[in-house]
Amino acid sequence: MDIDFPLVLTWAVLISGAIWLIDTLFFKARRLEAQVAKGVDGPVREPVLVEYARSFFPVLLLVLALRSFLAEPYQIPSESMLPTLEVGDFILVNKYAYGMRLPVLGTKVLEVDAPQRGDIMVFIPPHDSRYFIKRVIGLPGDRIRYADKALHINGERAAYEFVREFDDRIGGAVVPVREYLETLGEASHPTYRYPVEDRNGEWVVPENSYFVMGDNRDRSDDSRRWKFVSEDKIVGKAVAIWVHKDPGFHLPTFARNGWLNQ
């Protein structure tokens, strides 16, 4: 079961803030009067619940603000972005890059910039409530065609440069994998190709939507199956790897730390 952390954090801020505010407006003065009437000196003792609320509210509010408007950590759960991102990479997501949004609601309150072709973007896909991470391939109005493991954007084929070939094991079988450097405009990034049937097709990206794909093209669940990412489901732009931890009982390592080339 996945926990909706932003929702939990928002409720924690609201509840702790409400407890502190209600106590300040209605109960704190009464406790002071009662203490004076008893002739007791010293600070007014707070109920434990109010003390905790007063202590945690500023911290929770700061975390919510930073996580909602500036940056958020995210762990890579699958191999869909190999070789750029590996399973166990912890990345930093810039929440401000594509505009400031209200937590939970996702309503944009400040325009900053729009996703660009080649960006690595975190978002919520149309078929799942979890975060996904893919590379932006198509912008609103683009015509995307994928055929014979090659991208065609608005009738122009992307440039490819062969890098290497290596073996990978899938379901007990060893298969050859080819790595290519794919160039979209002025930016380049590595991609993997497996000897499996292509998911060919052609799509026109609607307004306020984006077409995304994983760099590990034949092992990525992306827009070729579930179509487009709506603009209001964008979370942010992946900008850096800050730590890596292999699944299981392994210590974190900082060997892969660095900025992501967009």
Backbone as a ProteinNet text record, in pm:
[ID]
protein_1_A
[PRIMARY]
MDIDFPLVLTWAVLISGAIWLIDTLFFKARRLEAQVAKGVDGPVREPVLVEYARSFFPVLLLVLALRSFLAEPYQIPSESMLPTLEVGDFILVNKYAYGMRLPVLGTKVLEVDAPQRGDIMVFIPPHDSRYFIKRVIGLPGDRIRYADKALHINGERAAYEFVREFDDRIGGAVVPVREYLETLGEASHPTYRYPVEDRNGEWVVPENSYFVMGDNRDRSDDSRRWKFVSEDKIVGKAVAIWVHKDPGFHLPTFARNGWLNQ
[TERTIARY]
84.5	0	87.2	68.8	145.5	81.4	164.5	117	127.4	19.5	18.4	83.2	217	289.8	251.7	236.6	195.8	62.6	-33.6	-162.7	-148.7	-70.3	-48.3	20.3	121.5	195.2	105.2	21.4	-71.1	-168	-225.1	-316.6	-244.6	-120.7	-44.1	-22.6	6.1	23.5	-107.9	-216.5	-346.5	-391.1	-376.9	-423.4	-338.7	-205.7	-119.1	-138.2	-153.3	-176.7	-309.8	-413.4	-545.7	-545.2	-477.9	-469.9	-401.2	-290.6	-215.4	-297.5	-365.4	-443.7	-563.9	-637.5	-755.7	-716.1	-605.9	-559.3	-521.7	-452.7	-410.3	-530.2	-634.4	-750.1	-846.3	-860.5	-969.6	-928.4	-813.7	-783.2	-660.7	-565.7	-442.7	-469.6	-555.8	-586.1	-656.2	-742.7	-813.1	-715.3	-619.1	-519.8	-438.3	-405.6	-330	-410.8	-540	-626.8	-637.2	-651.4	-663	-534.5	-421.1	-293.1	-273.7	-312.6	-300.8	-391.7	-513.1	-607.5	-555.2	-475.9	-419.2	-290	-242.6	-119.8	5.1	-1.2	112.9	195.5	325.5	416	475	536.1	603.4	521.3	579	509.1	386.3	290.4	167.7	197.3	159	184	82.9	132.5	46.2	11.4	-108.2	-137.4	-36.4	-11.1	89.5	55.7	-73	-113.6	-81	-107.9	-79.4	71	145	290.8	350.6	302.8	351.4	311.1	186.9	139.5	221.5	247.3	325.3	468	524	661.5	674.5	577.6	589.8	536.5	442.7	380.4	481.6	573.5	668	756.2	798	883.9	808.5	686.1	604.5	570.9	542.5	510.4	629.9	749.5	870.3	894.9	879.8	899.2	797.6	671.3	566.9	597.8	643.2	674.2	790.8	897.3	1013.3	978.7	903.5	870	769.6	682	577.4	623.4	708.8	739.5	883.3	974.8	1114.7	1171.9	1183.3	1247.6	1189.1	1198.6	1146.1	1233.8	1267	1344.6	1255.2	1314.7	1240	1335.2	1291.8	1376.1	1333.8	1431.9	1404.4	1363	1240.1	1190.8	1208.9	1239.9	1242.5	1358.6	1372.7	1482.3	1443.1	1330.7	1280.1	1366.7	1450.7	1534.2	1681.5	1712.6	1849.9	1890.5	2016.5	2127	2142.5	2053.6	2066	2045.8	1940.2	1907.7	1896.8	1956.6	1955.1	1857.1	1810.8	1727.1	1806.4	1746.9	1815.6	1873.6	1872.3	1914.1	1812.1	1860.9	1775.1	1800.7	1697.3	1714.3	1645.7	1691.1	1631.7	1542.2	1416.9	1319	1295.3	1320.6	1296.8	1147.5	1076	932.1	898.4	997.3	973.9	993.4	1065.1	1105.8	989	878	763.8	646.1	673	567.3	535.6	490	456.8	312.3	294.4	161.6	125.7	-3.1	-49.9	-34.6	8.6	21.6	-113.6	-112.4	-229.9	-320.3	-364.5	-456.2	-387.8	-261.3	-187.4	-218.1	-294.6	-330.3	-209.4	-180.2	-65.5	-99.1	-13.1	-35.3	69.8	174.1	278.3	340.3	337.2	400.3	550.8	631.1	776	829.2	818.2	865.1	787.3	795.7	727.8	831.5	793.1	886.2	940.5	1066.7	1132.1	1166.1	1173.8	1208.4	1345.6	1352.6	1476.6	1481.5	1393.5	1388.9	1354.1	1406.8	1365.3	1261.5	1140.2	1026.5	960.8	921.6	844	699.9	605.8	465.4	377.1	246.9	148.4	79.5	93.9	35.5	-116.3	-184.3	-331	-389.2	-310.1	-362.9	-319	-239.6	-181.2	-170.1	-176.1	-166	-23.4	67.5	205.7	285.9	401.4	490.9	560.4	573.5	652.5	761.7	867	973.4	1010.4	1007.8	1040.1	1104.9	1146.3	1203.1	1095.6	1091.4	995.4	1039.6	951.2	980.5	897.1	766.8	678.3	614.3	612.4	550.2	411.9	328	194.1	198.8	120.1	115.2	210.9	307.7	404.2	337.7	391.5	353.4	469.8	444.3	547.7	524.1	628.6	621.4	738.1	708.3	813.1	806.6	912	914.3	1055.6	1070.1	1200.5	1299.3	1248	1329.1	1390.2	1326.6	1374.5	1259.9	1291.8	1194.5	1191.5	1070.1	1051.3	962.2	1012	938.5	909.1	780.2	735.7	802.6	812.4	866.2	1017.6	1087.1	1233.7	1282.4	1365.8	1417.7	1527.5	1521.1	1626.8	1757.1	1868.4	2000.1	2045.1	2108.5	2154.7	2300.2	2373.3	2513.5	2532.8	2579	2601	2714.5	2690.2	2790.8	2854.5	2770.7	2825.3	2714.6	2755.6	2661.6	2705.4	2609.6	2641	2526.6	2549	2448.4	2374.5	2244.9	2161.5	2078	2041.2	1962.4	1818.1	1725.3	1582.6	1510.2	1449.4	1373	1452.7	1578.8	1661.8	1733.2	1699.3	1762.7	1859.3	1969.4	2067.3	2039.5	2021.6	1988.9	2088.5	2117.4	2207.4	2132.2	2197.9	2139.9	2233.6	2175.3	2256	2229.4	2337	2326.2	2355.1	2265.8	2280.9	2276	2342.2	2330.6	2227.4	2117.9	2007.9	2016.2	2004.2	2011.7	1877.8	1821.6	1697.7	1731.8	1735.6	1778.4	1926.9	1963.5	2104.6	2147.1	2051.8	2083.6	2087.7	2180.6	2194.9	2185.3	2138.9	2128.6	2134.9	2181.6	2193.2	2058.5	2038.9	1919.5	1960.4	1875.2	1896.8	1793.8	1836.9	1746.6	1760.9	1648.3	1646	1589.6	1625.3	1573.8	1432.8	1339.4	1199.8	1114.7	989.5	899.1	878.8	887.5	870.9	726.1	711.7	579.3	566.3	549.1	543.1	409.1	409.7	286	311.4	201.8	209.7	106.1	148	61	75.7	-32.6	-29.4	-56.6	35.6	26.3	-78	-179.9	-282.9	-229.8	-310.6	-277.8	-269.3	-175.4	-156.3	-122.2	-51.3	-12.3	128.9	189.6	325.7	336.1	423.4	450.6	585.1	589.3	710.8	748.7	878.4	929.8	1047.3	1069	1187.1	1306.5	1426.9	1547.4	1571.3	1523.9	1531.2	1407.8	1411.1	1292.2	1205.8	1267	1188.8	1145.3	1183.2	1143.4	1086.4	1009.1	950.7	800.6	725.3	580.6	559.1	523.6	521	407.9	422.9	315.4	277.3	362.7	326.8	209.2	187.7	76.1	-38.1	-6.4	-114.1	-123.8	-65	-78.8	-7.4	-77.6	-13.3	-17.4	78.3	82.6	14.2	-88.5	-158.4	-73.2	-80.1	0.5	-25.2	-148.2	-180.1	-134.5	-72.5	-21.2	131.8	193.2	339.3	382.5	485	537.9	659.5	752.2	870.9	976.7	1090.4	1201.6	1312.2	1354.9	1466.1	1596.1	1674.4	1792.7	1923.3	1917.8	2043.9	2022.2	2127.6	2132.8	2211	2152	2222.1	2269.9	2218.8	2268.5	2217.2	2285.3	2240.5	2245.9	2140.2	2137.5	2077.8	2155.9	2105.1	1997.4	1898.2	1793.3	1851.8	1783.8	1830	1922.5	2003.4	2090.4	2223.1	2217.9	2337	2346.2	2467.9	2489.1	2475.5	2426.8	2419.9	2559.8	2567.6	2693.6	2672.8	2777.6	2770.2	2848.4	2880.4	2962.8	2891.1	2757.8	2681.5	2630.6	2671	2622.1	2660.2	2566.4	2597.6	2471.4	2488.7	2378.9	2338.8	2210.3	2160.7	2169.9	2227.1	2235.4	2098.6	2043.8	1911	1924
-120.6	0	124.5	212.7	336.5	444.5	514.2	622	754.2	829.2	961.1	1058.8	1068.5	1149.1	1296.8	1358.5	1499.2	1522.8	1431.3	1445.9	1431.7	1332.4	1312.6	1434.5	1485.3	1600.8	1723.9	1743.2	1857.1	1850.1	1732.2	1716	1736.8	1691.3	1709.8	1858.5	1935.2	2079.9	2145.8	2109.6	2169.7	2137.4	2011.8	1970.4	2032.6	2026.4	2084.2	2235.3	2300.5	2445.1	2481.5	2401.4	2427.8	2412	2307.9	2285.8	2403.4	2446.7	2559.3	2688.1	2714.1	2836.1	2837.6	2728.3	2721.6	2739.8	2675.8	2691.4	2836.3	2900.8	3039.9	3133.5	3110.5	3199.9	3177.4	3053.1	3023.9	2966.4	2904	2831.3	2882.3	2941.6	2984.7	3090.9	3190.3	3296.8	3239.9	3140.8	3081.1	3009	2941.8	2873.6	2974.7	3088.5	3192.9	3250.4	3277.7	3331	3233	3106.2	3004.6	2995.8	3008.1	3000.2	3120.7	3240.2	3361.7	3352.4	3300	3287.1	3195	3097.4	3004.4	3057.5	3171.7	3230.5	3155.3	3089.6	3011.4	3097.5	3106.6	3182.1	3091	3154.1	3077.5	3071.3	3011.5	3002.4	2912.9	2941.5	2862.2	2727	2622.7	2487.1	2452.6	2402.1	2365.6	2217	2179.2	2036.7	1975.5	1845.9	1777.6	1789.4	1774.7	1782.6	1919.2	2024.6	2160.6	2183.3	2130.3	2147	2081.4	1960.1	1891.5	1967	2014.8	2087.2	2214	2288.1	2411.5	2382.7	2269.8	2235.9	2186.2	2104.3	2040.8	2126	2216.2	2293.2	2369.9	2447.7	2522.1	2429.4	2316.9	2223.5	2159.5	2112.9	2049.5	2148.4	2272.9	2375	2402.8	2407.5	2430.5	2314.8	2192.2	2074.6	2075.1	2106.1	2110	2215.7	2333	2440.6	2403.2	2349.4	2311	2199.4	2100.1	1983.7	2019	2112.2	2146.4	2246.4	2340.2	2451.4	2453.3	2382.4	2391.7	2259.2	2161.2	2036.1	1918.6	1800.1	1678.8	1561	1471.6	1353.3	1247	1163.5	1057.7	942.9	818.4	701.6	630.5	593.1	523.1	379.3	339.5	206.4	99.8	139.1	42.3	70.7	-17.2	-4.9	74	142.2	206.8	322.1	378.7	491.8	455.6	324	283.6	327.6	362.3	364.7	497.5	592.8	724.7	715.4	644.4	629.1	481.1	442	303.2	283.1	158.6	124.8	152.3	227.7	263.5	402.5	470.5	610.9	695.4	784.5	884.8	1016.8	1071.6	1193.3	1310.8	1429.4	1552.6	1609.7	1636.6	1687.9	1835.6	1917.1	2061.3	2087.3	2123.6	2145.2	2283.2	2372.5	2510.6	2527.5	2433.1	2450.1	2470.8	2399	2406.5	2484.5	2563.6	2644.1	2599.6	2693.8	2665.5	2616.6	2501.4	2441.2	2423.7	2427.9	2403.6	2256	2223.3	2082.9	2012.7	1882.8	1795.2	1832.7	1959.1	2001.1	2005.1	2044.7	2050.8	2173	2266.5	2387.3	2478.5	2518.3	2606	2748.7	2807.8	2945	3041.3	2986.4	3072.4	3005.1	3071.8	3021.1	3048.8	2948.8	2965.9	2927.9	2800.1	2753.2	2627.7	2586.6	2464.9	2356.8	2230	2121.9	2135	2102.2	2108	1966.2	1947.3	1816.8	1774.2	1653.7	1603.2	1611.4	1689.1	1696.6	1560.3	1532.1	1415.4	1464.5	1414.2	1471.4	1367.8	1412.5	1330.9	1377.2	1282.1	1315.9	1202.9	1224.9	1122.1	1082.9	957.4	915.9	902.8	892.3	888.8	760.2	651.9	522	479.3	564.5	524.9	648	626.7	739.8	760.5	672.3	684.3	774.9	821.5	902.7	813.6	864.8	803.1	901.6	848.9	934.8	889.3	979.4	950.2	1073.7	1057	1170.1	1232	1363.6	1434.9	1423.1	1367.3	1349	1443.7	1451.6	1532.7	1645.6	1764.2	1882.9	1902	1986.8	2009.6	2045.1	1971.3	1995.7	1911	1844.2	1762.1	1636.3	1592.2	1462.5	1366.8	1263.6	1168.3	1035.7	982.8	849.6	767	643.8	551.7	428	403.3	291.9	237.8	104.5	38.9	92.4	114	158.5	297.4	378.7	515.1	613.8	729.6	836.1	928.5	971	1073	1180.9	1303.5	1413.7	1518	1536.4	1630.1	1599.8	1469.5	1425.9	1415.6	1454	1450.6	1337.7	1251.2	1138.1	1184.2	1136.4	1167.9	1104	1166	1114	1009.5	901.1	793.1	759.6	733.4	692.3	565	459	332.6	347.6	295.6	305.6	170.5	68.8	-62	-166.6	-293.9	-404.7	-491.9	-536.8	-621.4	-720.4	-820.4	-922.4	-893.1	-921.7	-907.7	-1034.3	-1066.6	-1186.9	-1147.6	-1203.5	-1178.4	-1312.6	-1339.4	-1462.6	-1587.3	-1587.5	-1704.7	-1709.9	-1620.9	-1618.7	-1500.7	-1522.3	-1416.1	-1352.9	-1221.3	-1150.7	-1036.6	-1004.5	-891.6	-758.4	-661.1	-527.7	-427.5	-335	-232	-96	-23.7	111.6	211.8	310.6	416.7	552.8	648.1	786.3	853.7	894.6	956.7	1108.7	1179.9	1325.8	1384.9	1465.7	1539.3	1687.3	1749.7	1889.3	1898.3	1971.3	1988.5	1897.2	1828.7	1746.3	1598.8	1525.5	1382.5	1305	1181.4	1093.5	948.9	856.3	716.1	644.5	546.5	462.9	317.4	225.1	82.2	27.9	-69.9	-140.1	-290.9	-357.1	-502.8	-567.3	-692.5	-761.6	-815.3	-724.3	-761.7	-684.8	-725	-661.1	-513.5	-428.2	-284.4	-249.5	-145.9	-88.6	34.8	9.9	118.5	191.6	315.9	392	537.1	610.1	753.5	825.1	938.1	1011	1161.4	1236.5	1382.5	1427.9	1505.3	1546.1	1656.4	1636.2	1739.7	1862.4	1965.3	2086.7	2054.6	2119.4	2101.7	1957.4	1888.3	1749.9	1725.8	1614.1	1580.2	1430.6	1395.4	1256.8	1220.4	1112.3	1077.1	931.9	902.7	767.6	743.6	616.4	580.4	563.2	586.7	567.9	420.5	332	188.4	149.8	180.6	187.5	61.2	-56.3	-178.8	-235.2	-167.6	-212.3	-95	-13.3	106	111.9	131.4	152.8	303.1	350.2	494.7	536.9	653	710.7	626.1	535.2	447.2	357.1	334.6	251	334.6	428.1	501.4	647.5	678	807.8	921.2	1023.3	1150.7	1185.7	1273.8	1328.9	1464.1	1479.3	1606.7	1708.8	1833.4	1939.5	1952.6	1927.5	1942.5	1824.2	1722.6	1606.4	1607.1	1715.7	1726.3	1755	1683.6	1702.6	1793.9	1768.4	1853	1795.9	1860.5	1825	1758.7	1639.2	1570.2	1640.2	1678.6	1759.6	1696.8	1603	1549.3	1414.8	1334.2	1213.2	1251.2	1230.5	1272.4	1155.3	1034.8	916.3	794.2	682	556.4	446.6	362.1	246.4	129	24.4	-96.4	-159.4	-225.5	-290.4	-393	-410.9	-507.4	-444.2	-527.5	-481.9	-432.3	-312	-247.5	-106.3	-62.1	73.4	172.9	293	396.4	432.3	474	518.1	650.4	728.7	858.5	858.9	739.4	729.2	780.7	776	818.7	962.9	1031.6	1168	1258.6	1346.5	1442.7	1499.2	1603.6	1666.8	1582.4	1583.5	1509.4	1597.8	1543.9	1617.1	1611.9	1728	1734.8	1751.4
0	0	0	-97.2	-106.4	-20.1	56.2	142.3	67.4	66.5	3.4	100.6	93.8	190.9	187	68.4	67.1	138.1	120.2	186.4	337.1	381.1	525	585.7	516.9	566.7	573.4	473.7	473.2	590.7	614.1	727.1	860	870.3	993.4	1021.8	916.3	932.9	975.5	908.3	940	1081.4	1122.3	1255	1365.3	1350.9	1454.1	1462.3	1346.3	1346.9	1408.9	1381.9	1438.5	1589.6	1639	1784.1	1851.3	1795	1852.8	1848.6	1736.3	1722	1816.3	1823	1910.2	2056.1	2094.2	2232.3	2261.5	2166.9	2186.4	2198.6	2118.4	2116.8	2232.8	2277	2370.1	2505.9	2516	2638.9	2714	2644	2709.1	2816.1	2784	2880.8	3003.9	2984.9	3098.3	3191.5	3134.3	3218	3296.7	3233.5	3302	3418.1	3394.7	3501.2	3616.9	3585.2	3690.2	3771.9	3703.4	3773.1	3863.7	3816	3897.6	4019.3	3997.7	4108	4216.8	4178.7	4276.8	4337.9	4288.5	4341	4300.2	4184.2	4136.4	4041.6	4068.8	3982.3	3874.5	3775.3	3670.8	3543.1	3437.9	3309.8	3318	3231	3226.4	3164.3	3235.5	3184.6	3077	2962.8	2850.8	2856.6	2807.5	2788.6	2692.9	2709.6	2627.6	2478.7	2443.6	2303.2	2243.5	2319.4	2271.3	2260.4	2355.6	2352.8	2229.1	2199.1	2079.5	1952.5	1948.2	1830.7	1807.5	1914.8	1903.7	1858.8	1901.6	1867.6	1724.1	1680.2	1549.6	1434.8	1462.1	1354.2	1268.6	1325.7	1239.5	1156	1215.8	1143.7	1027.5	1057.1	953.2	842.1	879.3	779.7	689.5	747.2	668.4	571.7	620.3	534.2	420.7	453.3	350.8	245.1	289	194.4	103.6	163.1	83.1	-14.6	33.9	-48.4	-158	-131	-226.6	-331.2	-292.2	-381.1	-433.7	-368.2	-408.6	-458.4	-371	-410.7	-333.8	-395.8	-335.1	-375.1	-281.2	-317.3	-380.4	-465	-531.9	-559.5	-534.2	-557.3	-684.9	-766.6	-892.2	-861.6	-901.9	-866	-974.5	-1098.3	-1207.4	-1301.9	-1403.7	-1499.9	-1624.5	-1621.9	-1743.4	-1792	-1704.2	-1745.6	-1757.8	-1757.5	-1785	-1925.3	-1946.8	-1850.5	-1776.3	-1801.5	-1737.1	-1586.9	-1544.9	-1403.3	-1369.5	-1257.7	-1215	-1099.3	-1083.8	-968.8	-841.5	-749.6	-626	-625.9	-740.5	-742.3	-667.8	-584.4	-521.8	-594	-651.5	-730.6	-662.7	-699.5	-650.1	-758.8	-722.5	-817.7	-790.1	-889.3	-878.7	-898.7	-789.7	-798.1	-854.8	-855	-897.9	-1048.4	-1112.8	-1251.9	-1346.3	-1323.6	-1413.7	-1353	-1250.8	-1190.6	-1049.4	-968.5	-829.7	-819.5	-751.2	-737.6	-590.7	-562.1	-426.9	-393.4	-270.2	-232.5	-235.5	-270.6	-277.7	-394.8	-401.6	-507.3	-643.7	-645.6	-771.5	-855.3	-802.8	-877.4	-892.2	-1015.9	-1039.3	-999.5	-917.5	-871.2	-924.8	-989.4	-1045.5	-1167.3	-1280.6	-1402.1	-1395.9	-1429.8	-1432.7	-1571	-1606.2	-1736.3	-1771.9	-1895.2	-1942.4	-1968.4	-1960.5	-1992.3	-2133.9	-2148.1	-2278.5	-2325.4	-2455	-2509.9	-2458.6	-2403.7	-2346.3	-2195.5	-2132.6	-1986.4	-1926.6	-1808.8	-1731.8	-1631.7	-1645.1	-1572.6	-1481	-1362.4	-1269.1	-1276.8	-1280.4	-1303.2	-1251.5	-1255	-1222.2	-1352.9	-1397.2	-1525	-1516.2	-1629.7	-1627.9	-1569.9	-1561.6	-1519.8	-1380.4	-1310.6	-1182.7	-1093.7	-961.8	-868.5	-819.4	-859.4	-815.9	-909	-857.2	-939.2	-1042.3	-1165.6	-1270.8	-1309.7	-1371.5	-1422.2	-1562.3	-1658.1	-1797.8	-1860.3	-1984.7	-2058.1	-2147	-2151.1	-2235.5	-2381.1	-2464	-2605.9	-2692.2	-2663.9	-2744.8	-2667.2	-2727.5	-2668.3	-2729.9	-2670.6	-2726.6	-2875.5	-2955.2	-3098.3	-3180.1	-3117.1	-3190.3	-3246.7	-3359.9	-3415.6	-3391.4	-3313.3	-3275.5	-3348.3	-3407.8	-3468.4	-3417.4	-3374	-3330	-3419.3	-3493.1	-3588	-3599.6	-3596	-3608.8	-3505.7	-3384.2	-3269.3	-3288.6	-3370.6	-3393.5	-3377.4	-3322.2	-3303.7	-3424.8	-3460.3	-3563.5	-3501.7	-3497.1	-3436.1	-3543.3	-3569.6	-3673.8	-3808.1	-3838.2	-3966.5	-3972.9	-3865.6	-3865.3	-3775.4	-3828.8	-3752.4	-3657.1	-3533.1	-3436.8	-3481.5	-3443.9	-3479.9	-3378.2	-3426.9	-3339.8	-3368.2	-3260.3	-3270.9	-3188.1	-3251.1	-3180.7	-3079.6	-2957.2	-2851	-2822.3	-2796.4	-2760.6	-2765	-2755	-2742	-2625.2	-2544.8	-2429.9	-2409.7	-2324.8	-2298.1	-2168.4	-2167.5	-2047.9	-2034.4	-1911.8	-1885.8	-1856.6	-1932	-1912.6	-1905.7	-1789.7	-1774.6	-1801.8	-1763.2	-1783.2	-1916.4	-2007	-2139	-2148.7	-2218.2	-2241	-2376.5	-2376.6	-2500.3	-2521.2	-2648.1	-2675.9	-2664.6	-2603.8	-2588.5	-2654	-2729.6	-2793.9	-2729.3	-2705.5	-2650.9	-2761.7	-2772.7	-2871.9	-2801.7	-2859.6	-2815.5	-2904.4	-2844.3	-2918.5	-2903	-3013.2	-3010.5	-3050.6	-2959.7	-2986.2	-2984.9	-3099.5	-3104.4	-3076.3	-2970.9	-2936.2	-2821.8	-2757	-2641.1	-2678.8	-2616.5	-2641.5	-2510.7	-2519.8	-2404	-2451.1	-2364.6	-2405.5	-2397.1	-2483.9	-2481.7	-2503	-2455.6	-2475.4	-2573.6	-2654.3	-2745.3	-2724.2	-2700.6	-2684	-2810.9	-2837.3	-2956.2	-2933	-2914.4	-2894.1	-2994.7	-3006.8	-3102.1	-3068.4	-3168.1	-3147.1	-3112.9	-3031.9	-3008.3	-3097	-3225.4	-3321.9	-3312.9	-3355.7	-3357.1	-3390.7	-3405.2	-3434.1	-3349.8	-3292	-3200.1	-3224	-3205	-3205.7	-3063.2	-3007.9	-2868.3	-2853.1	-2767.4	-2749.6	-2675.8	-2674	-2599.2	-2450.8	-2381.1	-2236.4	-2200.5	-2289.9	-2265	-2318.2	-2273.1	-2313.2	-2341.2	-2435.2	-2469.3	-2408	-2329.3	-2256.5	-2285.3	-2276.9	-2296.3	-2203	-2166.3	-2090.3	-2181.6	-2129.8	-2210.9	-2241.2	-2155.3	-2178.7	-2260.4	-2387.7	-2472.4	-2473.2	-2475	-2487	-2352	-2243.6	-2110.2	-2030.4	-2098.1	-2036.7	-2061.9	-1955.5	-1965.5	-1977.9	-2095.5	-2116.2	-2209.5	-2270.3	-2351.3	-2471.3	-2512.4	-2623.1	-2586	-2455.3	-2411.6	-2355.6	-2262.7	-2196.1	-2239.3	-2353.1	-2419.6	-2345.8	-2300.1	-2268.7	-2120	-2082.2	-1946.6	-1948.1	-1867.3	-1858.7	-1782.9	-1824.6	-1763.4	-1613.9	-1571	-1428.4	-1344.4	-1408	-1334.5	-1326.2	-1366.5	-1360	-1217	-1170.5	-1035.3	-1037.5	-1128.2	-1133.8	-1227	-1228	-1316.7	-1235.8	-1278.7	-1212.8	-1250.5	-1150.1	-1178.2	-1131.7	-1035.1	-983.2	-915	-913.5	-830.1	-704.8	-586.1	-464.5	-378.7	-403.8	-334.3	-409.5	-392.6	-454.5	-349.7	-349.8	-260.6	-336.1	-353.2	-416.6	-329.1	-390.3	-311.6	-214.6	-99.9	-0.7	101.7	164.1	273.3	217.7	164	110.8	165.8	187.5	235.9	120.7	150.5	45.8	-3	-128.4	-185.9	-257.9	-261	-327.8	-458.3	-509.2	-629.9	-753.2	-753.8	-872.6	-859.6	-754	-734.8	-852	-887.4	-991.2	-1054	-1132.1	-1201.7	-1321.5	-1353.5	-1468.5	-1592.3	-1697.4	-1823.4	-1891.2	-1917.9	-1978.8	-2129.8
[MASK]
++++++++++++++++++++++++++++++++++++++++++++++++++++++++++++++++++++++++++++++++++++++++++++++++++++++++++++++++++++++++++++++++++++++++++++++++++++++++++++++++++++++++++++++++++++++++++++++++++++++++++++++++++++++++++++++++++++++++++++++++++++++++++++++++++++++

